[in-house]
């Protein structure tokens, strides 16, 4: 089979002139957060390993994790997980036929961004505010 | 018909399903872990150890580690087919991701049964 492509179509590769619609923004963030979680897996496994190895390594880990920079990395991973989860739930809802219209997709993306933003704020407060 | 040899289930439909089934498992595991942490603000080593050592939690963790492998493979495979046109580069990227995922899984199993 020979694939023919109509080459008279207008082509615009200048990404700075294209405004990404809200669902597109949520979609690329879903992908970026997923890849970031993949990159963060060794960190999470290391934390799990240290937390379980012994009472001493558990205490040491608590010290390490309370440092600002390390805590921020933890927060970034948590933020990625939260966004990926919420965007994933939106994906499943759309698979089920909910919010599949153009307007529904925009609203779904908006809800995903606002809801995950709120949850990420709560996660930040949970990590940093003394309880 | 284009046959693909690098995707997970040898068919797009099977990958699609696998992506979603593993997603639900991982979402449930994430919520369970977060629930545990929120409920134990002053977590001690003994509490943590007995929680993670509980057979049900160990099984859930093992299932989740397996699910991460499948879920991440489908996602990384999709990324590779979107951005890497030359077969050699795409194959190398996929091989590196696959190796990493297997290593993470074995490491995870070692952690789960190593305390």
gemmi code that builds the backbone of each chain (N, CA, C; Angstrom):
import gemmi

chains = {
    "A": [
        ("UNK", (0.848, -1.199, 0.000), (0.000, 0.000, 0.000), (0.882, 1.248, 0.000)),
        ("UNK", (0.562, 2.152, -0.892), (1.330, 3.393, -0.935), (0.547, 4.501, -0.246)),
        ("UNK", (1.219, 5.151, 0.665), (0.561, 6.227, 1.402), (0.846, 7.552, 0.719)),
        ("UNK", (-0.192, 8.232, 0.299), (0.021, 9.526, -0.328), (-0.436, 10.628, 0.618)),
        ("UNK", (0.343, 11.668, 0.681), (0.012, 12.780, 1.561), (-0.198, 14.028, 0.714)),
        ("UNK", (-1.310, 14.670, 0.923), (-1.596, 15.924, 0.230), (-0.612, 16.983, 0.733)),
        ("UNK", (0.346, 17.368, -0.134), (1.396, 18.265, 0.362), (1.103, 19.742, 0.157)),
        ("UNK", (-0.133, 20.070, -0.221), (-0.444, 21.491, -0.381), (-1.117, 22.056, 0.866)),
        ("UNK", (-1.178, 21.209, 1.910), (-1.812, 21.694, 3.135), (-0.946, 22.778, 3.762)),
        ("UNK", (-1.573, 23.773, 4.369), (-0.768, 24.788, 5.039), (-0.078, 24.170, 6.257)),
        ("UNK", (1.169, 24.487, 6.435), (1.920, 23.942, 7.567), (2.403, 25.092, 8.443)),
        ("UNK", (2.109, 25.010, 9.717), (2.610, 26.024, 10.634), (3.372, 25.333, 11.754)),
        ("UNK", (4.673, 25.447, 11.713), (5.478, 24.792, 12.739), (5.959, 25.769, 13.795)),
        ("UNK", (5.530, 27.018, 13.699), (5.955, 28.008, 14.691), (5.066, 27.898, 15.929)),
        ("UNK", (5.569, 27.141, 16.919), (4.748, 26.826, 18.086), (4.369, 28.075, 18.895)),
        ("UNK", (5.188, 29.150, 18.743), (4.894, 30.350, 19.537), (3.642, 31.070, 19.050)),
        ("UNK", (3.208, 30.741, 17.826), (2.007, 31.400, 17.305), (0.755, 30.560, 17.555)),
        ("UNK", (0.955, 29.368, 18.143), (-0.209, 28.508, 18.393), (-0.575, 28.594, 19.865)),
        ("UNK", (-1.825, 28.929, 20.141), (-2.269, 28.976, 21.520), (-2.867, 27.622, 21.864)),
        ("UNK", (-2.246, 26.970, 22.856), (-2.709, 25.644, 23.256), (-4.053, 25.767, 23.971)),
        ("UNK", (-5.084, 25.065, 23.480), (-6.367, 25.113, 24.197), (-6.244, 24.420, 25.560)),
        ("UNK", (-7.151, 24.738, 26.469), (-7.097, 24.222, 27.847), (-6.979, 22.688, 27.911)),
        ("UNK", (-7.800, 21.934, 27.132), (-7.649, 20.474, 27.179), (-6.266, 20.024, 26.702)),
        ("UNK", (-5.685, 20.758, 25.751), (-4.342, 20.431, 25.282), (-3.303, 20.673, 26.365)),
        ("UNK", (-3.510, 21.749, 27.116), (-2.612, 22.089, 28.228), (-2.659, 20.999, 29.298)),
        ("UNK", (-3.890, 20.580, 29.653), (-4.042, 19.512, 30.654), (-3.428, 18.220, 30.127)),
        ("UNK", (-3.567, 17.979, 28.832), (-3.073, 16.739, 28.232), (-1.548, 16.657, 28.268)),
        ("UNK", (-0.882, 17.752, 27.878), (0.595, 17.701, 27.882), (1.114, 17.645, 29.315)),
        ("UNK", (0.412, 18.291, 30.254), (0.818, 18.201, 31.666), (0.669, 16.765, 32.185)),
        ("UNK", (-0.370, 16.073, 31.703), (-0.586, 14.680, 32.094), (0.610, 13.837, 31.657)),
        ("UNK", (1.063, 14.078, 30.423), (2.201, 13.340, 29.893), (3.493, 13.704, 30.629)),
        ("UNK", (3.711, 15.009, 30.811), (4.928, 15.468, 31.482), (4.979, 14.929, 32.920)),
        ("UNK", (3.830, 14.996, 33.625), (3.815, 14.513, 35.009), (4.067, 13.007, 35.053)),
        ("UNK", (3.516, 12.275, 34.074), (3.745, 10.834, 34.027), (5.214, 10.507, 33.835)),
        ("UNK", (5.860, 11.222, 32.904), (7.278, 10.982, 32.662), (8.106, 11.376, 33.887)),
        ("UNK", (7.711, 12.475, 34.542), (8.429, 12.924, 35.743), (8.317, 11.877, 36.851)),
        ("UNK", (7.122, 11.279, 36.997), (6.949, 10.231, 38.014), (7.857, 9.046, 37.704)),
        ("UNK", (7.945, 8.702, 36.415), (8.844, 7.611, 36.010), (10.279, 7.937, 36.432)),
        ("UNK", (10.703, 9.189, 36.193), (12.060, 9.593, 36.570), (12.240, 9.592, 38.095)),
        ("UNK", (11.153, 9.836, 38.825), (11.232, 9.932, 40.284), (11.151, 8.570, 40.970)),
        ("UNK", (10.827, 7.524, 40.219), (10.658, 6.197, 40.836), (11.865, 5.756, 41.666)),
        ("UNK", (13.119, 5.934, 41.173), (14.242, 5.516, 42.019), (14.305, 6.289, 43.340)),
        ("UNK", (13.901, 7.565, 43.331), (13.888, 8.344, 44.582), (12.886, 7.720, 45.555)),
        ("UNK", (11.671, 7.430, 45.037), (10.633, 6.856, 45.892), (11.060, 5.492, 46.430)),
        ("UNK", (11.690, 4.688, 45.576), (12.138, 3.367, 46.019), (13.230, 3.498, 47.073)),
        ("UNK", (14.123, 4.462, 46.869), (15.182, 4.686, 47.858), (14.570, 5.082, 49.202)),
        ("UNK", (13.587, 5.992, 49.165), (12.919, 6.432, 50.395), (12.251, 5.234, 51.080)),
        ("UNK", (11.568, 4.405, 50.289), (10.898, 3.228, 50.849), (11.911, 2.298, 51.490)),
        ("UNK", (13.033, 2.078, 50.786), (14.087, 1.204, 51.285), (14.618, 1.713, 52.634)),
        ("UNK", (14.968, 3.019, 52.668), (15.519, 3.604, 53.896), (14.509, 3.562, 55.044)),
        ("UNK", (13.230, 3.740, 54.702), (12.210, 3.814, 55.747), (11.989, 2.464, 56.418)),
        ("UNK", (12.294, 1.375, 55.701), (11.997, 0.051, 56.241), (13.216, -0.711, 56.746)),
        ("UNK", (14.401, -0.311, 56.285), (15.610, -1.080, 56.566), (15.824, -1.286, 58.066)),
        ("UNK", (15.818, -0.195, 58.835), (16.049, -0.320, 60.279), (15.512, 0.920, 60.985)),
        ("UNK", (15.434, 0.843, 62.289), (14.989, 1.976, 63.095), (15.903, 3.183, 62.866)),
        ("UNK", (17.240, 2.901, 62.737), (18.221, 3.979, 62.548), (18.034, 4.647, 61.193)),
        ("UNK", (17.900, 3.840, 60.127), (17.756, 4.419, 58.787), (16.432, 5.182, 58.695)),
        ("UNK", (15.407, 4.716, 59.426), (14.119, 5.413, 59.475), (14.290, 6.806, 60.073)),
        ("UNK", (15.031, 6.866, 61.210), (15.274, 8.151, 61.867), (16.113, 9.079, 61.010)),
        ("UNK", (17.135, 8.486, 60.352), (17.991, 9.268, 59.464), (17.178, 9.854, 58.317)),
        ("UNK", (16.287, 9.011, 57.769), (15.445, 9.452, 56.652), (14.566, 10.631, 57.064)),
        ("UNK", (14.017, 10.561, 58.287), (13.181, 11.662, 58.780), (13.972, 12.968, 58.795)),
        ("UNK", (15.261, 12.872, 59.181), (16.116, 14.058, 59.178), (16.333, 14.579, 57.760)),
        ("UNK", (16.681, 13.630, 56.857), (16.956, 14.011, 55.468), (15.725, 14.676, 54.844)),
        ("UNK", (14.546, 14.072, 55.082), (13.330, 14.562, 54.444), (12.852, 15.902, 55.012)),
        ("UNK", (13.371, 16.298, 56.175), (12.919, 17.570, 56.745), (13.726, 18.746, 56.209)),
        ("UNK", (14.823, 18.475, 55.481), (15.579, 19.555, 54.839), (14.741, 20.210, 53.762)),
        ("UNK", (14.878, 21.530, 53.595), (13.978, 22.244, 52.690), (14.030, 21.722, 51.257)),
        ("UNK", (15.251, 21.564, 50.741), (15.400, 21.171, 49.339), (14.821, 19.778, 49.084)),
        ("UNK", (15.133, 18.844, 49.989), (14.633, 17.481, 49.842), (13.112, 17.472, 49.966)),
        ("UNK", (12.613, 18.265, 50.915), (11.176, 18.345, 51.104), (10.514, 18.903, 49.848)),
        ("UNK", (11.193, 19.856, 49.209), (10.636, 20.434, 47.990), (10.578, 19.403, 46.860)),
        ("UNK", (11.625, 18.565, 46.761), (11.623, 17.499, 45.761), (10.447, 16.562, 46.024)),
        ("UNK", (10.251, 16.213, 47.313), (9.145, 15.350, 47.712), (7.806, 15.984, 47.327)),
        ("UNK", (7.715, 17.302, 47.570), (6.498, 18.045, 47.231), (6.259, 18.021, 45.726)),
        ("UNK", (7.325, 18.204, 44.938), (7.200, 18.198, 43.477), (6.706, 16.836, 42.993)),
        ("UNK", (7.242, 15.756, 43.585), (6.807, 14.409, 43.200), (5.332, 14.217, 43.558)),
        ("UNK", (4.973, 14.665, 44.760), (3.592, 14.547, 45.218), (2.655, 15.346, 44.300)),
        ("UNK", (3.106, 16.540, 43.896), (2.305, 17.373, 42.996), (2.098, 16.657, 41.662)),
        ("UNK", (3.170, 16.038, 41.155), (3.070, 15.289, 39.899), (2.086, 14.142, 40.019)),
        ("UNK", (2.162, 13.410, 41.146), (1.264, 12.279, 41.380), (-0.193, 12.744, 41.461)),
        ("UNK", (-0.409, 13.852, 42.171), (-1.777, 14.364, 42.336), (-2.350, 14.784, 40.986)),
        ("UNK", (-1.561, 15.561, 40.220), (-2.086, 15.992, 38.920), (-2.349, 14.800, 38.014)),
        ("UNK", (-1.388, 13.843, 37.985), (-1.532, 12.679, 37.115), (-2.775, 11.872, 37.479)),
        ("UNK", (-3.047, 11.781, 38.786), (-4.228, 11.041, 39.255), (-5.524, 11.734, 38.817)),
        ("UNK", (-5.603, 13.055, 39.058), (-6.826, 13.782, 38.716), (-7.048, 13.779, 37.200)),
        ("UNK", (-5.967, 14.026, 36.433), (-6.087, 14.014, 34.977), (-6.472, 12.616, 34.485)),
        ("UNK", (-5.977, 11.594, 35.190), (-6.317, 10.218, 34.839), (-7.783, 9.922, 35.088)),
        ("UNK", (-8.309, 10.433, 36.210), (-9.733, 10.236, 36.507), (-10.581, 10.927, 35.430)),
        ("UNK", (-10.148, 12.119, 35.021), (-10.858, 12.819, 33.934), (-10.839, 11.965, 32.662)),
        ("UNK", (-9.684, 11.349, 32.406), (-9.538, 10.490, 31.227), (-10.548, 9.348, 31.271)),
        ("UNK", (-10.653, 8.702, 32.453), (-11.568, 7.560, 32.596), (-13.017, 8.009, 32.414)),
        ("UNK", (-13.341, 9.192, 32.962), (-14.703, 9.717, 32.804), (-15.004, 9.955, 31.332)),
        ("UNK", (-14.013, 10.522, 30.602), (-14.223, 10.772, 29.175), (-14.328, 9.462, 28.392)),
        ("UNK", (-13.575, 8.424, 28.837), (-13.712, 7.101, 28.212), (-15.143, 6.604, 28.361)),
        ("UNK", (-15.757, 6.942, 29.500), (-17.125, 6.501, 29.768), (-18.145, 7.391, 29.059)),
        ("UNK", (-17.648, 8.355, 28.292), (-18.548, 9.189, 27.503), (-18.999, 10.458, 28.207)),
        ("UNK", (-18.393, 10.748, 29.369), (-18.789, 11.940, 30.115), (-17.899, 13.121, 29.718)),
        ("UNK", (-18.519, 14.213, 29.315), (-17.759, 15.419, 28.968), (-16.985, 15.302, 27.671)),
        ("UNK", (-17.555, 14.626, 26.687), (-16.840, 14.422, 25.429), (-17.048, 15.538, 24.406)),
        ("UNK", (-17.999, 16.426, 24.684), (-18.223, 17.516, 23.739), (-17.089, 18.535, 23.859)),
        ("UNK", (-17.012, 19.462, 22.901), (-15.957, 20.481, 22.949), (-16.051, 21.275, 24.244)),
        ("UNK", (-17.284, 21.679, 24.586), (-17.489, 22.465, 25.806), (-17.173, 21.610, 27.039)),
        ("UNK", (-17.617, 20.341, 26.995), (-17.364, 19.430, 28.112), (-15.877, 19.198, 28.323)),
        ("UNK", (-15.128, 19.083, 27.233), (-13.686, 18.852, 27.322), (-12.999, 20.057, 27.962)),
        ("UNK", (-13.456, 21.266, 27.570), (-12.879, 22.483, 28.166), (-13.177, 22.544, 29.655)),
        ("UNK", (-14.432, 22.246, 29.997), (-14.822, 22.309, 31.400), (-14.052, 21.252, 32.203)),
        ("UNK", (-13.962, 20.034, 31.623), (-13.234, 18.953, 32.302), (-11.782, 19.329, 32.564)),
        ("UNK", (-11.134, 19.937, 31.557), (-9.736, 20.340, 31.715), (-9.618, 21.419, 32.781)),
        ("UNK", (-10.573, 22.361, 32.776), (-10.571, 23.426, 33.778), (-10.727, 22.866, 35.175)),
        ("UNK", (-11.692, 21.946, 35.339), (-11.919, 21.332, 36.651), (-10.670, 20.569, 37.091)),
        ("UNK", (-10.056, 19.821, 36.155), (-8.841, 19.062, 36.463), (-7.744, 19.980, 36.993)),
        ("UNK", (-7.532, 21.108, 36.291), (-6.456, 22.029, 36.679), (-6.742, 22.679, 38.035)),
        ("UNK", (-7.973, 23.155, 38.221), (-8.315, 23.843, 39.479), (-8.288, 22.861, 40.655)),
        ("UNK", (-8.909, 21.681, 40.456), (-8.987, 20.697, 41.544), (-7.599, 20.193, 41.939)),
        ("UNK", (-6.777, 19.865, 40.935), (-5.438, 19.377, 41.276), (-4.610, 20.495, 41.897)),
        ("UNK", (-4.799, 21.740, 41.423), (-4.096, 22.876, 42.023), (-4.442, 23.012, 43.499)),
        ("UNK", (-5.720, 22.880, 43.816), (-6.174, 22.961, 45.211), (-5.568, 21.840, 46.057)),
        ("UNK", (-5.633, 20.620, 45.516), (-5.104, 19.467, 46.257), (-3.597, 19.587, 46.463)),
        ("UNK", (-2.901, 20.158, 45.453), (-1.447, 20.340, 45.578), (-1.145, 21.370, 46.666)),
        ("UNK", (-1.976, 22.428, 46.737), (-1.819, 23.419, 47.811), (-2.001, 22.767, 49.187)),
        ("UNK", (-3.044, 21.929, 49.290), (-3.303, 21.228, 50.548), (-2.122, 20.318, 50.896)),
        ("UNK", (-1.582, 19.631, 49.876), (-0.434, 18.749, 50.103), (0.762, 19.553, 50.604)),
        ("UNK", (0.956, 20.746, 50.036), (2.050, 21.610, 50.475), (1.872, 22.035, 51.924)),
        ("UNK", (0.649, 22.395, 52.276), (0.358, 22.791, 53.656), (0.591, 21.603, 54.590)),
        ("UNK", (0.185, 20.427, 54.147), (0.340, 19.198, 54.937), (1.815, 18.909, 55.186)),
        ("UNK", (2.651, 19.171, 54.144), (4.083, 18.896, 54.283), (4.785, 19.923, 55.157)),
        ("UNK", (4.365, 21.216, 55.054), (5.147, 22.271, 55.699), (4.570, 22.811, 56.999)),
        ("UNK", (3.234, 22.773, 57.107), (2.664, 23.337, 58.332), (2.728, 22.309, 59.454)),
        ("UNK", (3.141, 22.736, 60.638), (3.199, 21.798, 61.768), (1.787, 21.369, 62.174)),
        ("UNK", (1.631, 20.064, 62.454), (0.305, 19.602, 62.840), (0.347, 18.882, 64.185)),
    ],
    "B": [
        ("UNK", (-2.302, -4.223, 7.344), (-2.315, -3.978, 8.775), (-0.890, -3.784, 9.280)),
        ("UNK", (-0.704, -2.791, 10.090), (0.614, -2.564, 10.661), (0.732, -3.385, 11.946)),
        ("UNK", (1.713, -4.258, 11.997), (1.913, -4.997, 13.244), (3.022, -4.317, 14.019)),
        ("UNK", (2.813, -4.202, 15.318), (3.809, -3.546, 16.133), (4.388, -4.548, 17.117)),
        ("UNK", (5.695, -4.581, 17.223), (6.301, -5.596, 18.076), (6.750, -5.055, 19.427)),
        ("UNK", (6.683, -3.736, 19.629), (7.202, -3.201, 20.889), (6.134, -2.786, 21.890)),
        ("UNK", (4.868, -2.713, 21.466), (3.853, -2.322, 22.449), (3.567, -3.490, 23.387)),
        ("UNK", (2.851, -3.205, 24.480), (2.748, -4.169, 25.582), (1.961, -5.415, 25.206)),
        ("UNK", (0.748, -5.232, 24.701), (-0.140, -6.370, 24.510), (-0.262, -6.801, 23.066)),
        ("UNK", (0.633, -6.313, 22.206), (0.610, -6.641, 20.782), (-0.622, -6.094, 20.080)),
        ("UNK", (-1.476, -5.374, 20.788), (-2.603, -4.743, 20.124), (-2.937, -3.448, 20.848)),
        ("UNK", (-3.326, -2.452, 20.085), (-3.617, -1.153, 20.685), (-4.737, -1.230, 21.702)),
        ("UNK", (-5.741, -2.073, 21.392), (-6.898, -2.184, 22.283), (-6.483, -2.780, 23.626)),
        ("UNK", (-5.624, -3.793, 23.558), (-5.159, -4.429, 24.793), (-4.319, -3.455, 25.622)),
        ("UNK", (-3.485, -2.655, 24.941), (-2.690, -1.641, 25.652), (-3.599, -0.621, 26.311)),
        ("UNK", (-4.608, -0.197, 25.561), (-5.572, 0.800, 26.051), (-6.206, 0.301, 27.354)),
        ("UNK", (-6.629, -0.970, 27.328), (-7.289, -1.570, 28.490), (-6.294, -1.704, 29.655)),
        ("UNK", (-5.094, -2.181, 29.331), (-4.063, -2.387, 30.345), (-3.735, -1.069, 31.039)),
        ("UNK", (-3.626, -0.006, 30.238), (-3.312, 1.318, 30.776), (-4.349, 1.711, 31.827)),
        ("UNK", (-5.614, 1.427, 31.547), (-6.692, 1.854, 32.436), (-6.842, 0.956, 33.660)),
        ("UNK", (-6.696, -0.353, 33.465), (-6.802, -1.266, 34.612), (-5.679, -0.969, 35.619)),
        ("UNK", (-4.452, -0.822, 35.104), (-3.331, -0.529, 36.001), (-3.499, 0.849, 36.636)),
        ("UNK", (-4.095, 1.786, 35.894), (-4.311, 3.136, 36.432), (-5.205, 3.082, 37.666)),
        ("UNK", (-6.288, 2.285, 37.584), (-7.209, 2.176, 38.722), (-6.503, 1.544, 39.917)),
        ("UNK", (-5.694, 0.499, 39.655), (-4.943, -0.144, 40.740), (-4.002, 0.858, 41.413)),
        ("UNK", (-3.262, 1.610, 40.591), (-2.278, 2.542, 41.135), (-2.963, 3.687, 41.865)),
        ("UNK", (-4.099, 4.149, 41.340), (-4.849, 5.208, 42.007), (-5.312, 4.750, 43.382)),
        ("UNK", (-5.816, 3.501, 43.455), (-6.289, 2.958, 44.730), (-5.127, 2.825, 45.714)),
        ("UNK", (-3.982, 2.348, 45.226), (-2.809, 2.178, 46.096), (-2.317, 3.529, 46.619)),
        ("UNK", (-2.275, 4.527, 45.715), (-1.835, 5.875, 46.108), (-2.749, 6.432, 47.200)),
        ("UNK", (-4.062, 6.281, 47.010), (-5.013, 6.801, 47.996), (-4.885, 6.061, 49.327)),
        ("UNK", (-4.648, 4.749, 49.257), (-4.472, 3.979, 50.488), (-3.233, 4.470, 51.259)),
        ("UNK", (-2.117, 4.662, 50.538), (-0.888, 5.113, 51.195), (-1.053, 6.517, 51.766)),
        ("UNK", (-1.661, 7.418, 50.975), (-1.854, 8.782, 51.457), (-2.770, 8.785, 52.672)),
        ("UNK", (-3.806, 7.940, 52.635), (-4.717, 7.827, 53.765), (-3.972, 7.399, 55.017)),
        ("UNK", (-3.063, 6.429, 54.853), (-2.281, 5.949, 55.996), (-1.413, 7.073, 56.561)),
        ("UNK", (-0.736, 7.813, 55.674), (0.153, 8.884, 56.148), (-0.627, 10.000, 56.839)),
        ("UNK", (-1.775, 10.342, 56.264), (-2.584, 11.418, 56.855), (-3.078, 10.984, 58.243)),
        ("UNK", (-3.400, 9.685, 58.381), (-3.914, 9.184, 59.661), (-2.806, 8.977, 60.693)),
        ("UNK", (-1.541, 8.996, 60.270), (-0.432, 8.788, 61.203), (0.577, 9.924, 61.110)),
        ("UNK", (0.213, 11.102, 61.620), (1.126, 12.250, 61.526), (2.412, 12.042, 62.334)),
        ("UNK", (2.333, 11.290, 63.419), (3.539, 11.028, 64.228), (3.967, 9.577, 64.042)),
        ("UNK", (4.225, 9.219, 62.801), (4.511, 7.831, 62.460), (5.816, 7.340, 63.093)),
        ("UNK", (5.736, 6.193, 63.758), (6.958, 5.591, 64.312), (7.403, 4.455, 63.386)),
        ("UNK", (8.662, 4.047, 63.581), (9.203, 2.960, 62.750), (8.393, 1.685, 62.930)),
        ("UNK", (8.032, 1.361, 64.171), (7.293, 0.123, 64.437), (5.935, 0.100, 63.725)),
        ("UNK", (5.212, 1.244, 63.805), (3.907, 1.333, 63.124), (4.062, 1.112, 61.620)),
        ("UNK", (5.065, 1.802, 61.047), (5.319, 1.752, 59.603), (5.704, 0.344, 59.172)),
        ("UNK", (6.580, -0.272, 59.974), (7.055, -1.610, 59.671), (5.915, -2.632, 59.726)),
        ("UNK", (5.083, -2.515, 60.751), (4.017, -3.518, 60.862), (2.957, -3.297, 59.780)),
        ("UNK", (2.769, -2.020, 59.357), (1.825, -1.753, 58.264), (2.339, -2.356, 56.958)),
        ("UNK", (3.583, -2.037, 56.598), (4.130, -2.520, 55.331), (4.381, -4.027, 55.348)),
        ("UNK", (4.523, -4.603, 56.563), (4.765, -6.027, 56.686), (3.483, -6.850, 56.697)),
        ("UNK", (2.351, -6.174, 56.855), (1.049, -6.845, 56.799), (0.881, -7.528, 55.438)),
        ("UNK", (0.443, -8.789, 55.451), (0.368, -9.545, 54.198), (-0.473, -8.854, 53.134)),
        ("UNK", (-1.620, -8.301, 53.533), (-2.500, -7.644, 52.560), (-1.797, -6.440, 51.928)),
        ("UNK", (-1.073, -5.666, 52.765), (-0.369, -4.486, 52.239), (0.791, -4.920, 51.343)),
        ("UNK", (1.470, -6.018, 51.749), (2.565, -6.522, 50.908), (2.043, -6.935, 49.535)),
        ("UNK", (0.925, -7.635, 49.533), (0.351, -8.078, 48.256), (-0.075, -6.863, 47.427)),
        ("UNK", (-0.717, -5.878, 48.079), (-1.131, -4.669, 47.367), (0.081, -3.945, 46.789)),
        ("UNK", (1.172, -3.904, 47.571), (2.386, -3.239, 47.090), (2.964, -3.982, 45.890)),
        ("UNK", (3.005, -5.322, 45.989), (3.549, -6.117, 44.882), (2.720, -5.909, 43.616)),
        ("UNK", (1.391, -5.958, 43.762), (0.515, -5.739, 42.612), (0.763, -4.351, 42.014)),
        ("UNK", (0.939, -3.362, 42.901), (1.162, -1.998, 42.425), (2.495, -1.873, 41.691)),
        ("UNK", (3.520, -2.553, 42.190), (4.825, -2.509, 41.510), (4.710, -3.130, 40.119)),
        ("UNK", (3.952, -4.231, 40.023), (3.702, -4.836, 38.714), (2.945, -3.860, 37.818)),
        ("UNK", (1.915, -3.219, 38.406), (1.082, -2.285, 37.652), (1.899, -1.100, 37.159)),
        ("UNK", (2.857, -0.635, 37.989), (3.717, 0.478, 37.564), (4.476, 0.084, 36.300)),
        ("UNK", (5.003, -1.146, 36.295), (5.740, -1.619, 35.123), (4.889, -1.548, 33.861)),
        ("UNK", (3.682, -2.096, 33.937), (2.794, -2.107, 32.767), (2.341, -0.717, 32.376)),
        ("UNK", (1.899, 0.044, 33.363), (1.361, 1.386, 33.127), (2.433, 2.309, 32.529)),
        ("UNK", (3.614, 2.279, 33.133), (4.695, 3.149, 32.653), (5.169, 2.699, 31.273)),
        ("UNK", (5.161, 1.378, 31.034), (5.603, 0.908, 29.723), (4.689, 1.457, 28.624)),
        ("UNK", (3.373, 1.354, 28.816), (2.443, 1.847, 27.786), (2.653, 3.351, 27.578)),
        ("UNK", (2.795, 4.103, 28.674), (2.988, 5.552, 28.570), (4.296, 5.908, 27.891)),
        ("UNK", (5.368, 5.244, 28.295), (6.688, 5.541, 27.722), (6.750, 5.111, 26.264)),
        ("UNK", (6.106, 3.996, 25.957), (6.049, 3.518, 24.569), (5.341, 4.560, 23.696)),
        ("UNK", (4.231, 5.089, 24.214), (3.481, 6.093, 23.457), (4.335, 7.338, 23.229)),
        ("UNK", (5.042, 7.771, 24.290), (5.929, 8.922, 24.160), (6.988, 8.646, 23.094)),
        ("UNK", (7.565, 7.438, 23.132), (8.649, 7.122, 22.192), (8.150, 7.123, 20.742)),
        ("UNK", (6.942, 6.614, 20.524), (6.440, 6.578, 19.143), (6.005, 7.963, 18.679)),
        ("UNK", (5.724, 8.863, 19.628), (5.340, 10.225, 19.245), (6.544, 11.085, 18.871)),
        ("UNK", (7.652, 10.901, 19.599), (8.754, 11.862, 19.461), (9.987, 11.325, 18.750)),
        ("UNK", (10.163, 10.004, 18.680), (11.385, 9.472, 18.074), (11.072, 8.734, 16.790)),
        ("UNK", (11.276, 9.431, 15.680), (10.995, 8.863, 14.368), (12.024, 7.798, 13.969)),
        ("UNK", (13.354, 8.064, 14.135), (14.320, 7.035, 13.711), (14.206, 5.781, 14.582)),
        ("UNK", (14.090, 4.624, 13.928), (13.856, 3.372, 14.651), (14.935, 3.093, 15.690)),
        ("UNK", (16.199, 3.355, 15.346), (17.294, 3.045, 16.266), (17.179, 3.801, 17.571)),
        ("UNK", (16.931, 5.116, 17.475), (16.816, 5.953, 18.678), (15.601, 5.533, 19.494)),
        ("UNK", (14.494, 5.282, 18.778), (13.269, 4.875, 19.468), (13.494, 3.555, 20.195)),
        ("UNK", (14.184, 2.637, 19.539), (14.442, 1.332, 20.151), (15.331, 1.475, 21.391)),
        ("UNK", (16.363, 2.316, 21.274), (17.259, 2.519, 22.414), (16.502, 3.110, 23.604)),
        ("UNK", (15.656, 4.113, 23.331), (14.854, 4.737, 24.384), (13.954, 3.693, 25.046)),
        ("UNK", (13.290, 2.888, 24.215), (12.394, 1.862, 24.753), (13.167, 0.831, 25.560)),
        ("UNK", (14.342, 0.462, 25.067), (15.155, -0.534, 25.782), (15.585, 0.007, 27.141)),
        ("UNK", (16.005, 1.286, 27.155), (16.438, 1.892, 28.414), (15.272, 1.957, 29.404)),
        ("UNK", (14.098, 2.368, 28.927), (12.911, 2.448, 29.794), (12.531, 1.065, 30.311)),
        ("UNK", (12.543, 0.072, 29.415), (12.177, -1.285, 29.803), (13.127, -1.829, 30.847)),
        ("UNK", (14.426, -1.605, 30.639), (15.422, -2.072, 31.599), (15.201, -1.403, 32.953)),
        ("UNK", (14.992, -0.078, 32.926), (14.767, 0.659, 34.175), (13.555, 0.087, 34.911)),
        ("UNK", (12.471, -0.176, 34.177), (11.245, -0.656, 34.828), (11.449, -2.040, 35.453)),
        ("UNK", (12.199, -2.910, 34.769), (12.467, -4.241, 35.331), (13.323, -4.104, 36.591)),
        ("UNK", (14.364, -3.237, 36.504), (15.231, -3.013, 37.668), (14.413, -2.485, 38.848)),
        ("UNK", (13.533, -1.510, 38.594), (12.710, -0.943, 39.667), (11.833, -2.024, 40.293)),
        ("UNK", (11.282, -2.889, 39.440), (10.401, -3.930, 39.958), (11.178, -4.881, 40.883)),
        ("UNK", (12.332, -5.335, 40.413), (13.130, -6.271, 41.221), (13.578, -5.597, 42.521)),
        ("UNK", (14.010, -4.343, 42.401), (14.409, -3.559, 43.579), (13.232, -3.460, 44.559)),
        ("UNK", (12.059, -3.169, 44.026), (10.860, -3.037, 44.863), (10.545, -4.335, 45.598)),
        ("UNK", (10.644, -5.471, 44.877), (10.378, -6.772, 45.499), (11.380, -7.018, 46.625)),
        ("UNK", (12.644, -6.677, 46.343), (13.693, -6.840, 47.341), (13.379, -6.028, 48.607)),
        ("UNK", (12.921, -4.801, 48.416), (12.581, -3.941, 49.561), (11.416, -4.556, 50.331)),
        ("UNK", (10.380, -4.988, 49.594), (9.167, -5.511, 50.232), (9.425, -6.732, 51.091)),
        ("UNK", (10.371, -7.590, 50.658), (10.626, -8.808, 51.422), (11.976, -8.771, 52.127)),
        ("UNK", (12.540, -7.568, 52.212), (13.883, -7.479, 52.787), (13.933, -6.851, 54.165)),
        ("UNK", (12.771, -6.706, 54.801), (12.818, -6.104, 56.150), (12.108, -6.970, 57.154)),
    ],
}
model = gemmi.Model(1)
for chain_id, residues in chains.items():
    chain = gemmi.Chain(chain_id)
    for i, (resn, *xyz) in enumerate(residues, 1):
        res = gemmi.Residue()
        res.name, res.seqid = resn, gemmi.SeqId(i, " ")
        for name, pos in zip(("N", "CA", "C"), xyz):
            atom = gemmi.Atom()
            atom.name, atom.element = name, gemmi.Element(name[0])
            atom.pos, atom.b_iso = gemmi.Position(*pos), 0.0
            res.add_atom(atom)
        chain.add_residue(res)
    model.add_chain(chain)
structure = gemmi.Structure()
structure.add_model(model)
structure.setup_entities()
